[in-house]
Amino acid sequence: MGTYSVPEDIRALKPKGTMVKAIKNGYYVYTCTNLKGEDGKWRLKMGSVIGSIKEGVGFIPNDNFCTEEKISVVEYGQYAIAYEASKCVLAELKVFFNPLDATRIYSLSLLFMVNGHTSLKNISEIFLQSYLSVRYPTVSMSYGILSSLLDALGRREDRPLQYQQHLLDKSYKIAIDGHCIESYSHENDLAQYGNKYRTTGEMQINVLMAYDLDTHKPVLARMYPGSMVDKTSVKDLMGSFVFKGKLIIADRGFYSLENLALFTGNGNQYIIPLSENLLEYKAVKDNLDYKRSFIYRTNKKMHPIFYWEAETAGEDGSRVILYKDMNRSAEEEEAFGKRIGTSKKYTPERLETLKVSFGVFILKTSLANDTAEEIFCLYKQRWGIESYFDLVKNRDEFKALCFQDYYMGQGLAFIILITGQIEQAFRSACPKIPGKTPDDILLEARGVKIKKKNDIWEAANYNKKLIELFTLFKCPLVGDLQLVT
């Protein structure tokens, strides 16, 4: 063999029946065999590389790294209870999508719901470390597959639109509102300068959503250019779906005569507040002769509400009702009083002028038979969509996007919708435990893992309290873990 170029102490570390070569300051181990040549002499023949030798460490095989072993312990608790609470969402998706697409849509949305919005490049690893990879062992969630899925949801809209129409058809009281999401990709066709630019310094994309006030779940979602105002984008949203016999409760940003005609077409009705710069608002704001009142009750306190209604209906049969919330009026007056002297806007004289309008807002509605109190209470239910958008932004962390593609953006809007469906299904299923929110329950469940022993998955890291909690979700921790569909 001639002079051996590898130090003896390195050769001593190689496995039996192999040979080692020095290549670029490294020592690599190869298989080798003794072959007899035609001349009758035996020679070593080098095979494939099987590893390397590191001084002070030893022989390191190519295929024996811990990071390359199959995962045998995965995150279970938070995924399991969220799945049990929301598997009805997956069942509905399978009515409109093939089972594999439905499973991927649901799994991606569930991962977002549990972990918050995460880059698609990281989803595959999070999926593999979760209970979902055990339940769906043949499903791939690679970046390429998920990118293609979002693109398809944005380009091939028939199935997503049919699914959303199905949700809309089951709803009656619908709140419509927009949500601004920052966009860090200036190449996205939807990313434009909008009304939040002075605050964020970034372009934005607007997500317009419709929300079922009875089920507390989103039913429609679509992305629009950041510069498009709500009163314009809502025309496209309502033109994309069939609204029939719905009560539409919208914010003042949607007000226009054209939109009011949309809101009353096809048997629909509406409730909408009037903006202070509208002539209709100015025409009634000074009529403060509140002769009637009622008590509006919330979980925390009672609100005395005084109101006045115009005796004649508008040309379209609409009603305009002026309300004054006495609690809110007192709070606004107190807040103003504390600021007196801090600037020229806050003076005792200006307080006297403005305090008559504190706590006042005006609603316009096409409802002909409901009382002023009933209309007020219906409008107050609209707060549900504000709470939902707070979840979208802060709980599910859809605060900013980096997509450069219009179609993937529209696909993500659908995923945001499904994430909301899962979120609300989970929150509705959460048991009422004093001092614990749904987020607390999810965090507590996170400690439970499952580990593979003799090809059987078993729960680990749980106690009696967790057994009781999981039982409430019909999700056992002992015995049959129901790990197959």
N, C-alpha and C positions, 0 to 999 in steps of 0.2 A: 504493500500500500504506500510505501514511501514515508516521508516525514509527515506526522499528523499535525495539522495546523491549529488544532484546538487544544487548549491547556488540559492537563491531566485531571485537574479538579473538576473541570466542566464535564469531561468525558465520564467521570465517575457518577454523574447525576442522570445520565441518559438511561431510559428503560432498556431492558435486555432485548437483543435482537434488532436494535435500531442503530442508526449512525447520525452523527452531528456534524454540521458544517458551519463555519464562520462566514457570515455574509453581512457586510456593512455594519460592523461593530455589534452584530447580534449573533446568537448561536441558535440554529434551527435544527430540529430533529426530524429525520426521515425514516420511513420503513426501509428495510433492505433485505435482500435475499442472496444466498450463495448459488451461483449458476456455474455449471461445468461447460467450458468452451470446447470447440472442435479440437483444440490442441490438447485437450485432456486436463487443462488447468482450471482450478476453481477461482472464481472472481466474485466480488460483491457487486450487486446491482442496486442502485438507489431507487426507491419508490417515491411515494407522495409525502409531503410534509405533514406531520401530525402534531406539531407543537414547537415550543421553544424552551430554552433554558435561561433563567435569570440568575445571575450571581447573588447568592444570599437568600434566594427563594426556592429554586429547584426547577424541576420539569413542570411546564404549564401546558396541558393538552389544549388543542383548539376547541374541542367540543365539550368542555367540562366546566364552563364558567357558570357561577350562580345566576347571573343575569340572563343566561340562555336556557336555564331550566324552566320547565313548565310550572306555572304558578299553582301552588297547592293551598294557599290561604288567600281569601278575597274578602272585600268589604261586603257585608250582608245587610246589617240592620236597617240603615236608612233607605236603601233601595227596596228591601223586601216590604216594608210597611207602605212605602209610596206606591209600589206596584200593586199590592193588594187593594189599596184604596182607589186606584185609578185604572185598573185593568178593563173597566167598562169603556174607557176611551180607546184602548187598543181594539176592543171588539168592534166598536163603531168604525174605526179606521179600516178594518178588514172588509167592511161592507163596500167601501169605495175604492180601495187599493188592493193590489195583490198582496198575499200574506207577507212576502219578504220586504216589499216597500213599506207596508204598514208597520212591520216590526222595527225597521230602521228609523222611520219617522218617530215612532213612539219612544224607542230607546234613546235617540238623540235628545228628544224633548225631556225625557225623564232625567237624563244626565245633566241637562241644563237646570232643571228644577231643583235637583239635589245640590249641585256644585256651583250654580250660577253660570252665566254665559262664559264659555271657554272656547279658545281657538280650535278650529277643526283639526289642526295638526296634532293636538294633544288628546283628542277624543278617543282614538284607538287604544292608547295606553290606559286611560281612565276606564274605558269599557272593559278591558282585559282584567283590570284589578277589581272589578265589581261583580256582584251577584248576577248581573245581566249576562255576562259571558258564560256563566254556568248554565243559566236557563236557555240561552241561545248559543250553543257552542259552535254552530256552523255559520253564524252570521258574522260577516266581516264589517268593521266600521272604520276602514282606512280613510285617509284624507281624500284620496282619489275617488272612492266610492261615494263619500258624503258630498263632495263637491259636485259630482255628477247628479246626485239626488236633488240637491238644492237647485241646480240649474234646470233639471227636468220639471220641478215643481213650479218654477218661474216661467218656463217656455211652454209647457204642456199643461194648460190651466184647467182643463175640463174636470179632472177628478178633484183637485182642491176646491174649485168653485162649487161642484156638486155637493161636496162634504159640507161646506159652509152654508149653502142654501138649505141643506137638511137641518142644520142647527138653527138657522133663522126661522124656518117653517115651524119649529117647535116653540118659538118664543113669542111673547106678546109685548111686554114692556122693554123697550130698547133704548139704552143710552148710547149716544154717539159722541166720541171725543177723539182728539188728536194728541199724540205724544211725540216730542222732539228727541231724536237720538243723534248725538254727535257723530260725524264721519271724518275719519282721519285719512281717507283715500279721496284725493281730489280728482281721481280719474273715474269715479263712479258717476254715472249719468244722473243719479238722483241727488248727489251731494251738491248743495247750493247754499248760498248765504241766506239765512233766514232771520226770524225775529229774535233768536237766542244768540246771535253772533257777538253782540256787544258784551254778553255775559261770559260766553265760553271761548270766544276767539277762534272757533272752528266752524267749518261748514256743517250743515245738518241734513238729516233725512227725517221726514215726517211719517209716522205710522198712524194711520186712521183705523180705529177699531169700533166695533159695535159690541155692546155688552148686555147680556140678559140680566135684568134687575131682579128677577125671581130666582134664578139658579145661581146667580153671582159668577157666571162663566162668560168668557168672551165667545162670540159667535162669528165675527167677521174680522179680518185684518188685511191691510194692504199698505204698501209703502208708496209715498209720493215725494216729489221734489221738495227740498227744504225751503224753497222760496214760495211754494204754493200755500195759500191761506186755506183754512178749514172750510170756509163757505164755498170755495171752488172745488176742493177735492171731494167733498161730500156728494157732489153731483155725479162724479164718476163712480163712487162707491154705490150709490143707490141705483145707478144705471147698470151696474154689473150684477145686481141681484134683484129678485122679485120681493118687494116689500108689500104685503097685503094684510090689511086689518091690524096694523101695529100701532102702538102708542110710542111715538118717538120723543124722547126727552133729550134736548140738546143744550149746549152752552151758548152764550150770547154771540160767540165768534162765528156761529153758523147762520146768523140772522141775515136774511135777504128776502125780498118779496118772491123771488123766483124759487128759493128753497122752501118757503112756506107753502107754495103751490105743490112742490114735490112731497112735502110732509103730509099733505091732505089728499093726495091722489091715491087711487086704488083702495079706498076705505080706511086710510091711515089717519091718525090724529097726532097732535103735537102739543108740547109744553116747552116754552122757551123764554128765558129772561130778556128783558130789553136793556140795551146799552144806554148809558147816560147821554150819549150824543144823538140819539134818535129823537125825531120830533114827537113820536108817540109817548116817549118817556117824559119829555119836557112838558107835554100837554097835561099830564096827570100828576106830576111829582109835587106840585104845589097844592094839590087838593088833599090836605092832611086832616080832613074831618072824619077820623076813624070812629065809626059808631058801633061797629061789631067787633067781636074778638073771639078767640078760642085759645086753648092751651095745647101746645105741641110738646109732647113728652119724648125725651131721649133717655138713654140708660142712666145718665148722670143727673139730669135736673129737668124741671119744667120751664117752658118758654112761653110767656104770655105774648100772643100775636094779635095785633090789631090790624084790621084791613078795611079797604074801601074798593068797591067795584063800580066801573062805569055802567050806567043804567042802559045804555044803548050799545048794541053789538057793532063791530066793525063791518065794512062793506062785504067782507068774506065770511061774516058770521062769527068772527073771533071775539074773544072776551079779553079785557085787560083788567088785571087785579093788582092793586097796590098793597103791599104788606109792610108792617113795621114790627120787627123783632125787638121787644123791649129790653131783653137781656143783652143782646148784641149792641143795641143803642147805648146802653149804659157803659159797656166795655169800650166802645169806640170813643165815647166822650171822655172816659177816664184816661185812655191812652193819649188822646189829643192834649188833655190838660197837663199831663206829665211832660209834654214836649214844649209847652209854652215858654218862650224866652230862648229856645235853642236856635231859632232862625226866624226870619221875617214871616214865614208861612204860618208860624204858630203864635197867635196873639189871642188875648181874651175876646177882642172884638170879632175876630174870625170864628172863634169857637161858638159865639152866640149866633152867628149867621148859619153855620154849618150843622149845628147839633140837631136841628129839626129833620135833617136828612139821614142822620146816623141810624143804622139798622133797617133802612128802607130798601126794598127791591121790588121790582115790578115784573109780573109774569104775564105772558100772552099765551092764550091757548085756544084750540079749536074745539075743546070738549064743551058740549052744550049743557049737559045735565049734571055734571059733578059740582059739588059745593066748593066754595072758596077754600075751605079747610081741606077737603079731599085733594084738590089740585095742589095745594101747598105740600101736603104729605107725599104725594106722588113725585113732585119735583125733588123733594129732599132725598128720595131714594137714589137719585142720580149720584149721590156721594159715593155709591158703590164703585163706580168706574174710576173715581179719583183714588180710592183705596187700592183698586187693582193696578192702576198705573204706578202707584208707589211701590207695589210688589215688583212690577216689571223692571223698574229702575233700580231699586235698592236691594230687594231680595233675590231676584233672578239676574240682576246685574246687566241688563241690556241697556247700558249707558252710552256705549260707543261702538262703532263698527269700522272694520278695515276692508270690507269687501270692495273690489274694484268692478264688480259685474252687476248690471241691472237685474239679470234673471236670478242670480244667486240671492240678491237682496229680496226679491219678491218671494223666493223660496223660503228665506229666513223668516219673513213675515208670517208665513204659514206655520213654521216651527214655533214662533213666539205664541201664536194662537193655541197650538197643541200644548205647549208648556203651561199656558194659562189654564187650559182645561184640566191638566194633571194637577196643577197647584191647587185649584179650587176643590177638586175631588178629594185631594188629601186633607185639606183644611176642614172640609165638611165632615170627613170621617174621623177626625181627631177627637178623642174623648175629652170631656170637660174635666180637666184636672186642676184644682185650685193652685194658682201661682205658676202655671205652666202654659206657655203659648205653643202653637203648632211647631214653631221653630225650635223651642226647647225640647219638644218630643223628638223631633228629627235628630237633633244633636245628641240626645241621650241614646237613641237607637244606634247611632253611628259606631258605638263601641263594640257592637256584636259582629263577630266575624264567622265565616265558615271555613273549615279546613278539611282537606281530603285525606281520609284514612282508609287504606285497603279498598280504593276506588269508591268509597262512600263519603259523601259530604256531610259533616256534622257541625252543629253550631258550637261556637266557643266564646268565652269571655262574656258570660251573662249571669244574672242572679235572679232571685225570686221576683223582685219588682219588675225586671225586664220581661220575665215569663208572663206576668200578669198583663203588662202593657201590650205585648205582642199578641196575646190572646184576644184583646179587644179589637185588634185589626184582623182577627181570624188568620193569624200568621204564626204557626207553632215554632217553638225553639227546640223542642225535644220530639223524638219520634220521627214521623214523616214530615220532612221539610218542604214537600211539594216543589221539588226543584225542576220538574219537567212540565211542559205545557200539555 
